[in-house]
Amino acid sequence: MEQTQNKDDNENMLNNAAYRRFFPQLVNDHEGEWIVFSKGELIGIFKSRIEAIQTIKTYNLLQNCNVVSPITKWKRKVTLGFGRKLK
């Protein structure tokens, strides 16, 4: 379990760093759309949350800690680890 926790923490750290790095450009060019980050990489920009989640399923990223978030200047709720079954 500890090894899984370390992997999750590392992926969360990578995703959060990538989100902060891309955020200024994303909010200027894509406000109102949705993003997915996985393993510290921008997976894609989507018109809806449904499209973002479908991409996670399509690319078999359910086992990863993912960030699925609307692109907005306002406070947002970020879903970490979408699709992961926690014990």
Secondary structure by P-SEA (a helix, b strand, c coil): caaaaaaaaaaaaaaaaaaaaaaaaaaaccccbbbbbcccccccccccaaaaaaaaaaacccccbbbbbcccccbbbbbcccccccc
